Amino acid sequence: MLSDFPRLGLDPFAELRRMQSEMNRLFGGFTAATAREFPPINILLGENSVVVTAELAGVTADDVNLNLQEDVLTLGGKREPKIQQENVNWQRRERAYGAFSRAIQLPFRVDPDKVQARFDNGILEVELERLEADRPKRIQIRGA
Amino acid sequence: MAQAVGTISQRTPATTEGAQRMPPRPVFLPPADIYETNVAIVVMAEMPGVGPDGVDITLERRVLTIRGHSAANEHTGYQRVYNEYADGDYERVFTLSEAIDRDKIEATLRDGVLHLVLPKAEPARARKIELKTL
């Protein structure tokens, strides 16, 4: 519904709308951040392979367990604070520590022998290839 | 002893009336752990995807600025089908309440975590005062 106010050159609701959009912006970001699972993942799909990447800052390759069962990839591990010194005065603790685990349903069955995983600057990248038997096949139609 | 200056929005850029203005890349606020010992302030900031050449740290008077530029990780022939995080840059500003010996600052980057050791300047260090016995 259009209000008549803009015709008069005055819109008392403009400020309200601005406030509402500002509120949505502030709290929209807030809920998105708290609802996040750890680690956040991205999935990229190729023709016959799938790449799963995860943001795992401060985690080494030894701390991560990757398991594959049928078409479910499980990513688990733990992140421990690496501080040698005791008796320190904490100013700010925003990073989360502890165990994590995520199961990812892949779009197809993958070959367990052709999995490549690498860690680069805190980003884990796992590339999985589609099982040969599971790939779509073109069927030739023979003439009668 | 280090305060975050809240100038950068966490997820979304500032909007102008009605329209969303998108920068070329989003800028994130890296989560940080900060602790203080007798001799130094240690900052650990999470910046996954940022390589050693993508880090820019400046200390101007007492304002510490950390910037990280993550290398674009393009997968040609792949299509993004599910996204929980976005590639972007990191920026965070802290105001330090103590003088720092700027010649001895050490910065290391390992597994996407920036580790910054800021040694306190000499006069600011706590000294133990011995009592003289008369």
HADDOCK unambig.tbl for C-alpha pairs under 7 A between the chains (distance, minus, plus):
assign (segid A and resid 18 and name CA) (segid B and resid 17 and name CA) 6.85 0.50 0.50
assign (segid A and resid 29 and name CA) (segid B and resid 11 and name CA) 5.92 0.50 0.50
assign (segid A and resid 40 and name CA) (segid B and resid 84 and name CA) 5.35 0.50 0.50
assign (segid A and resid 40 and name CA) (segid B and resid 85 and name CA) 6.00 0.50 0.50
assign (segid A and resid 41 and name CA) (segid B and resid 83 and name CA) 6.63 0.50 0.50
assign (segid A and resid 41 and name CA) (segid B and resid 84 and name CA) 5.40 0.50 0.50
assign (segid A and resid 41 and name CA) (segid B and resid 85 and name CA) 6.56 0.50 0.50
assign (segid A and resid 42 and name CA) (segid B and resid 82 and name CA) 5.49 0.50 0.50
assign (segid A and resid 42 and name CA) (segid B and resid 83 and name CA) 4.54 0.50 0.50
assign (segid A and resid 42 and name CA) (segid B and resid 84 and name CA) 5.71 0.50 0.50
assign (segid A and resid 42 and name CA) (segid B and resid 85 and name CA) 6.63 0.50 0.50
assign (segid A and resid 43 and name CA) (segid B and resid 80 and name CA) 6.13 0.50 0.50
assign (segid A and resid 43 and name CA) (segid B and resid 81 and name CA) 5.75 0.50 0.50
assign (segid A and resid 43 and name CA) (segid B and resid 82 and name CA) 4.97 0.50 0.50
assign (segid A and resid 43 and name CA) (segid B and resid 83 and name CA) 6.54 0.50 0.50
assign (segid A and resid 44 and name CA) (segid B and resid 78 and name CA) 5.74 0.50 0.50
assign (segid A and resid 44 and name CA) (segid B and resid 79 and name CA) 5.28 0.50 0.50
assign (segid A and resid 44 and name CA) (segid B and resid 80 and name CA) 4.42 0.50 0.50
assign (segid A and resid 44 and name CA) (segid B and resid 81 and name CA) 5.59 0.50 0.50
assign (segid A and resid 45 and name CA) (segid B and resid 78 and name CA) 5.20 0.50 0.50
assign (segid A and resid 45 and name CA) (segid B and resid 79 and name CA) 5.09 0.50 0.50
assign (segid A and resid 45 and name CA) (segid B and resid 80 and name CA) 6.29 0.50 0.50
assign (segid A and resid 45 and name CA) (segid B and resid 81 and name CA) 6.39 0.50 0.50
assign (segid A and resid 46 and name CA) (segid B and resid 77 and name CA) 6.00 0.50 0.50
assign (segid A and resid 46 and name CA) (segid B and resid 78 and name CA) 4.39 0.50 0.50
assign (segid A and resid 46 and name CA) (segid B and resid 79 and name CA) 6.33 0.50 0.50
assign (segid A and resid 55 and name CA) (segid B and resid 48 and name CA) 6.11 0.50 0.50
assign (segid A and resid 56 and name CA) (segid B and resid 48 and name CA) 6.84 0.50 0.50
assign (segid A and resid 57 and name CA) (segid B and resid 46 and name CA) 5.99 0.50 0.50
assign (segid A and resid 57 and name CA) (segid B and resid 47 and name CA) 6.81 0.50 0.50
assign (segid A and resid 57 and name CA) (segid B and resid 48 and name CA) 5.15 0.50 0.50
assign (segid A and resid 57 and name CA) (segid B and resid 111 and name CA) 5.69 0.50 0.50
assign (segid A and resid 57 and name CA) (segid B and resid 112 and name CA) 4.81 0.50 0.50
assign (segid A and resid 57 and name CA) (segid B and resid 113 and name CA) 5.87 0.50 0.50
assign (segid A and resid 58 and name CA) (segid B and resid 111 and name CA) 5.10 0.50 0.50
assign (segid A and resid 58 and name CA) (segid B and resid 112 and name CA) 6.11 0.50 0.50
assign (segid A and resid 58 and name CA) (segid B and resid 113 and name CA) 5.57 0.50 0.50
assign (segid A and resid 59 and name CA) (segid B and resid 111 and name CA) 6.49 0.50 0.50
assign (segid A and resid 60 and name CA) (segid B and resid 111 and name CA) 6.82 0.50 0.50
assign (segid A and resid 88 and name CA) (segid B and resid 35 and name CA) 6.37 0.50 0.50
assign (segid A and resid 88 and name CA) (segid B and resid 36 and name CA) 5.86 0.50 0.50
assign (segid A and resid 88 and name CA) (segid B and resid 37 and name CA) 5.25 0.50 0.50
assign (segid A and resid 89 and name CA) (segid B and resid 35 and name CA) 5.40 0.50 0.50
assign (segid A and resid 89 and name CA) (segid B and resid 36 and name CA) 4.97 0.50 0.50
assign (segid A and resid 89 and name CA) (segid B and resid 37 and name CA) 6.30 0.50 0.50
assign (segid A and resid 90 and name CA) (segid B and resid 34 and name CA) 6.12 0.50 0.50
assign (segid A and resid 90 and name CA) (segid B and resid 35 and name CA) 4.22 0.50 0.50
assign (segid A and resid 90 and name CA) (segid B and resid 36 and name CA) 6.26 0.50 0.50
assign (segid A and resid 91 and name CA) (segid B and resid 1 and name CA) 6.42 0.50 0.50
assign (segid A and resid 91 and name CA) (segid B and resid 34 and name CA) 5.24 0.50 0.50
assign (segid A and resid 91 and name CA) (segid B and resid 35 and name CA) 5.21 0.50 0.50
assign (segid A and resid 92 and name CA) (segid B and resid 33 and name CA) 5.20 0.50 0.50
assign (segid A and resid 92 and name CA) (segid B and resid 34 and name CA) 4.92 0.50 0.50
assign (segid A and resid 92 and name CA) (segid B and resid 35 and name CA) 6.86 0.50 0.50
assign (segid A and resid 93 and name CA) (segid B and resid 32 and name CA) 6.59 0.50 0.50
assign (segid A and resid 93 and name CA) (segid B and resid 33 and name CA) 4.53 0.50 0.50
assign (segid A and resid 93 and name CA) (segid B and resid 34 and name CA) 6.57 0.50 0.50
assign (segid A and resid 94 and name CA) (segid B and resid 31 and name CA) 5.47 0.50 0.50
assign (segid A and resid 94 and name CA) (segid B and resid 32 and name CA) 5.45 0.50 0.50
assign (segid A and resid 94 and name CA) (segid B and resid 33 and name CA) 5.72 0.50 0.50
assign (segid A and resid 95 and name CA) (segid B and resid 31 and name CA) 5.84 0.50 0.50
assign (segid A and resid 95 and name CA) (segid B and resid 32 and name CA) 6.12 0.50 0.50
assign (segid A and resid 95 and name CA) (segid B and resid 33 and name CA) 6.25 0.50 0.50
assign (segid A and resid 121 and name CA) (segid B and resid 48 and name CA) 5.98 0.50 0.50
assign (segid A and resid 121 and name CA) (segid B and resid 49 and name CA) 5.17 0.50 0.50
assign (segid A and resid 121 and name CA) (segid B and resid 50 and name CA) 6.12 0.50 0.50
assign (segid A and resid 121 and name CA) (segid B and resid 51 and name CA) 6.09 0.50 0.50
assign (segid A and resid 121 and name CA) (segid B and resid 110 and name CA) 6.86 0.50 0.50
assign (segid A and resid 121 and name CA) (segid B and resid 111 and name CA) 4.54 0.50 0.50
assign (segid A and resid 121 and name CA) (segid B and resid 112 and name CA) 4.43 0.50 0.50
assign (segid A and resid 122 and name CA) (segid B and resid 48 and name CA) 4.81 0.50 0.50
assign (segid A and resid 122 and name CA) (segid B and resid 49 and name CA) 6.05 0.50 0.50
assign (segid A and resid 122 and name CA) (segid B and resid 111 and name CA) 4.28 0.50 0.50
assign (segid A and resid 122 and name CA) (segid B and resid 112 and name CA) 4.24 0.50 0.50
assign (segid A and resid 123 and name CA) (segid B and resid 48 and name CA) 6.01 0.50 0.50
assign (segid A and resid 123 and name CA) (segid B and resid 49 and name CA) 5.86 0.50 0.50
